[in-house]
């Protein structure tokens, strides 16, 4: 059984949970999310966990 997880949806799920738990973190979470997605897009974009 192969389980492929993309980094983008996983990061956004964690960010959503953190925003619900601590709404003050919204600015930081959005900034970090955008930086991570931008770096993934620049360097490879196809990170898969197996």
C-alpha positions in Angstrom: 0.0 0.0 0.0 1.5 3.3 -1.1 0.7 6.5 0.7 1.6 9.7 -1.0 1.2 12.9 0.9 1.8 16.3 -0.7 3.4 18.9 1.5 1.1 21.8 0.5 -2.2 20.3 1.8 -0.5 19.0 4.9 1.0 22.4 5.7 -2.4 24.1 5.1 -4.1 21.7 7.3 -1.7 22.3 10.2 -2.0 26.1 9.6 -5.8 25.9 9.7 -5.8 24.1 13.0 -3.3 26.5 14.5 -5.4 29.5 13.3 -8.5 28.0 14.9 -6.6 27.4 18.2 -4.8 30.7 18.4 -6.2 33.4 16.1 -3.4 35.8 16.9 -1.0 33.6 14.9 -2.8 34.3 11.7 -0.3 36.8 10.3 2.7 34.6 11.1 1.1 31.4 9.8 0.1 33.0 6.5 3.5 34.5 6.0 5.3 31.2 6.8 2.9 29.3 4.6 3.5 31.6 1.6 7.2 31.4 2.1 7.2 27.6 2.3 5.0 27.2 -0.8 7.1 29.7 -2.7 10.3 27.9 -1.9 8.8 24.5 -2.8 7.6 25.9 -6.1 11.0 27.4 -6.9 13.1 24.4 -6.0 11.1 21.4 -6.9 7.4 21.4 -6.3 7.2 17.6 -6.3 7.9 16.6 -2.7 6.2 13.4 -1.8 6.4 11.4 1.4 6.4 7.7 0.9 
